[in-house]
Amino acid sequence: MRESAWWVLVVAALVTTTSCKPRPGERCAPGKRACYDPKTELVCANGAYVPNPCKGPDGCKEKDDDVSCDMRGNDGESCASELAGRSACLDAKTNLTCFELKYHKEPCRGPKGCAPGGKPYETMCDRSLGEAGDSCTTMLRCSSDYSHRLLCENHKYTVLEKCSGPKHCFLKGNEGTACDITGAFSVGDICHEPHWGDGRACTPDGKSTVKCKAGKFVAGQDCPGPQHCHGEGTCDMGIASLGDACTGDAKVCSDDGKTVLECRGNKYAKEKSCPQSCAFKDGKPSCS
């Protein structure tokens, strides 16, 4: 009889011990966490425990009142909204973070790479640079060679625009970016239409313009005048007004088509009148 009673106490103790362990779906207090098994953490979300994977080599561990979850194998797994921002460095240049209810792996291509932060599950990821195709959580970034600005779409960077000016793509303000678009562009280069509107840019050889249409530069117009295409897309059509500014020994037709103008003292002056009209052909004005 005494032996039977002893076994009853052992079973009761086991049942009590097992029933004390939290399970997914059980009610909980905000902030509570526990290990459900060696590879799963339970996190209190909206008053109930939800599982969170701990697929890294150290898994889920409990020590005293502390719970540690090794997230380093969690890329692509779901995560609770309460864990948003939880991060871990996978290596010196790669960060893993909970963003929009899923763990995402992202490169830290900036010079500071990825380093642990000052708190658990906090990292310092230098996201100042990226590449098309990289996973992302930050909307705009410069490419690693500073030649393009990138846009984060569906958690992947895509090329937003080419930055051909002397500053290329550069950091601006608090982790912001800006794109210098004052340089030359070729047909087919990627562009961001809101930056251009009806504006034009010069081609690398300076002989014509290009314009931004549907995210890419298309051919604009030829610039046969002595200054060709210059500045930020100004096209010299070989036509000017009397008194307009000029350089060198340039010659053009007047805007009324009746006079050949020549550059004197950095201003266009009349060279001769044309019997019928002036036309700019083959790089020079001619009368007819």
JOZI-V719033 format. One record per pair of residues at least 6 apart in sequence whose ideal C-beta (glycine too) atoms are under 7 Angstrom apart, sorted by the first residue. I is the first residue (numbers start at 1). GAP is how many residues later the second one is. D is the distance in whole Angstrom. If there is no record, write none. Layout:
BEGIN
<<I;GAP;D> <I;GAP;D>>
END
This chain:
BEGIN
<<22;6;7> <22;12;5> <22;20;5> <22;27;5> <23;26;7> <24;12;7> <24;18;7> <24;25;5> <24;26;6> <24;27;5> <25;23;6> <25;24;6> <26;22;7> <26;23;5> <27;20;6> <27;21;6> <28;16;4> <28;19;7> <28;20;6> <28;21;5> <29;15;6> <30;14;6> <31;13;6> <32;12;4> <33;8;6> <33;9;6> <33;10;6> <33;11;7> <33;34;4> <34;8;5> <34;28;7> <34;33;6> <35;6;6> <35;25;4> <35;26;7> <35;27;5> <35;32;6> <36;6;5> <36;15;6> <38;21;5> <38;22;6> <39;14;7> <39;15;5> <39;16;6> <39;20;5> <39;21;6> <40;11;5> <40;13;6> <40;14;6> <40;20;6> <41;11;5> <41;13;5> <41;19;5> <41;26;6> <41;28;4> <42;7;4> <42;9;6> <43;7;6> <43;9;5> <43;37;5> <43;39;6> <43;40;6> <45;35;4> <45;36;7> <45;37;5> <50;30;5> <52;17;6> <52;27;6> <52;28;6> <52;31;6> <53;21;5> <53;24;5> <54;6;4> <54;15;4> <54;16;5> <54;17;7> <55;18;3> <55;19;5> <56;14;3> <56;15;6> <56;16;3> <56;17;5> <57;13;6> <58;12;4> <59;11;6> <60;7;7> <60;9;5> <61;7;5> <71;17;5> <71;25;6> <71;32;7> <72;16;6> <72;18;6> <72;24;7> <74;22;6> <74;29;4> <75;21;6> <75;28;6> <75;30;4> <76;26;7> <76;27;6> <77;26;5> <78;23;6> <78;24;6> <79;19;4> <79;22;6> <79;23;6> <79;24;6> <81;20;6> <83;15;5> <84;14;6> <84;15;7> <85;12;7> <85;13;7> <86;11;7> <86;12;5> <86;35;4> <87;8;6> <87;9;6> <87;10;4> <87;34;6> <87;35;6> <87;36;4> <88;8;5> <88;33;7> <88;35;6> <89;6;6> <89;25;4> <89;26;7> <89;27;6> <89;34;5> <90;6;5> <90;15;7> <92;21;5> <92;22;6> <93;14;6> <93;15;5> <93;16;7> <93;20;5> <93;21;6> <94;11;6> <94;13;6> <94;14;7> <94;20;6> <95;11;5> <95;13;5> <95;19;5> <95;28;5> <95;30;4> <96;7;6> <96;9;5> <97;7;6> <97;9;7> <97;40;6> <99;38;5> <104;31;5> <104;33;7> <104;51;6> <105;30;6> <106;19;7> <106;28;7> <106;29;4> <106;30;6> <106;31;6> <107;23;7> <107;27;5> <108;6;4> <108;17;4> <108;18;5> <108;19;6> <109;20;4> <109;21;6> <109;22;7> <109;35;5> <110;16;3> <110;17;6> <110;18;4> <110;19;5> <111;15;6> <112;12;7> <112;14;4> <113;13;6> <114;9;6> <114;11;5> <115;8;7> <115;9;5> <116;7;6> <117;6;5> <117;7;5> <127;11;5> <127;14;6> <128;13;7> <128;14;7> <128;43;6> <129;12;6> <129;13;6> <129;14;7> <129;15;5> <130;6;6> <130;11;4> <130;13;7> <130;14;7> <130;20;5> <130;27;5> <131;12;6> <131;13;6> <131;26;7> <132;18;6> <132;25;5> <132;26;6> <132;27;5> <133;23;6> <133;24;7> <134;23;5> <135;20;6> <135;21;6> <136;16;4> <136;19;6> <136;20;7> <136;21;5> <138;14;6> <139;12;7> <139;13;5> <140;9;6> <140;10;7> <140;11;6> <140;37;5> <141;9;5> <141;16;7> <141;36;6> <142;7;6> <142;27;4> <142;28;7> <142;35;5> <143;7;6> <143;26;7> <146;22;4> <146;23;5> <147;15;7> <147;16;6> <147;21;6> <147;22;7> <148;11;5> <148;13;7> <148;14;6> <148;15;6> <148;21;6> <149;11;5> <149;12;5> <149;14;6> <149;20;5> <149;28;6> <149;30;4> <150;7;4> <150;8;7> <150;9;6> <150;10;6> <151;6;7> <151;7;6> <151;9;4> <159;31;5> <160;32;5> <161;18;6> <161;29;6> <161;30;5> <161;31;4> <161;34;7> <162;23;7> <162;27;5> <162;28;5> <162;29;7> <163;6;4> <163;16;4> <163;17;5> <163;18;6> <164;17;7> <164;19;3> <164;20;6> <164;21;6> <165;15;3> <165;16;6> <165;17;4> <165;18;4> <166;14;6> <166;17;7> <167;13;4> <168;12;6> <169;8;6> <169;10;5> <170;8;6> <171;6;6> <172;6;4> <181;14;6> <182;50;6> <184;17;7> <184;18;5> <184;19;6> <184;20;4> <185;16;5> <185;25;5> <185;32;5> <186;17;6> <186;18;6> <186;31;7> <187;23;6> <187;30;6> <187;31;6> <187;32;5> <188;28;6> <188;29;7> <189;27;7> <189;28;5> <190;25;6> <190;26;6> <191;21;4> <191;24;6> <191;25;6> <191;26;5> <193;19;5> <193;22;7> <196;16;4> <199;34;6> <200;9;4> <200;10;7> <200;11;5> <200;20;5> <200;33;3> <200;35;7> <201;8;7> <201;9;5> <201;16;7> <201;32;5> <202;7;6> <202;27;4> <202;28;7> <202;31;6> <203;7;6> <203;26;7> <206;22;5> <206;23;5> <206;24;7> <207;15;7> <207;16;6> <207;21;5> <207;22;7> <208;11;7> <208;12;6> <208;13;6> <208;14;5> <208;15;6> <208;21;6> <209;11;3> <209;12;6> <209;14;7> <209;20;5> <209;24;6> <209;26;5> <210;7;4> <210;8;6> <210;9;6> <210;10;5> <211;6;7> <211;7;6> <211;9;5> <221;14;6> <223;6;4> <223;12;4> <223;13;5> <223;14;7> <224;13;7> <224;14;5> <224;56;6> <224;59;6> <225;11;3> <225;12;5> <225;13;4> <225;27;6> <225;55;7> <226;10;6> <226;24;4> <226;25;7> <226;26;7> <227;9;4> <227;23;7> <228;8;6> <229;6;5> <230;6;7> <238;14;5> <238;15;6> <238;42;3> <238;47;6> <239;13;6> <239;14;5> <239;16;5> <239;41;7> <240;12;5> <240;15;7> <240;21;6> <240;28;5> <241;13;7> <241;14;5> <242;12;6> <242;19;7> <242;26;6> <242;28;7> <243;24;6> <243;25;6> <244;23;7> <244;24;5> <245;21;6> <245;22;6> <246;17;4> <246;20;6> <246;21;6> <246;22;5> <247;16;7> <247;19;6> <248;15;6> <249;14;6> <250;13;4> <251;9;6> <251;10;7> <251;11;5> <251;20;7> <251;33;6> <251;34;5> <252;9;5> <252;16;7> <252;28;6> <252;33;6> <253;7;6> <253;25;4> <253;26;7> <253;27;5> <253;32;5> <254;7;5> <254;24;6> <257;20;5> <257;21;5> <258;15;6> <258;16;6> <258;19;7> <258;20;6> <259;11;6> <259;14;5> <259;15;6> <259;19;6> <260;11;5> <260;12;5> <260;14;7> <260;18;6> <260;25;5> <260;27;6> <261;7;4> <261;8;7> <261;9;6> <261;10;6> <262;7;6> <262;9;4> <274;13;4> <274;14;7> <275;12;7> <276;12;5> <277;11;6> <278;7;5> <278;9;6> <279;7;6> <279;9;6>>
END
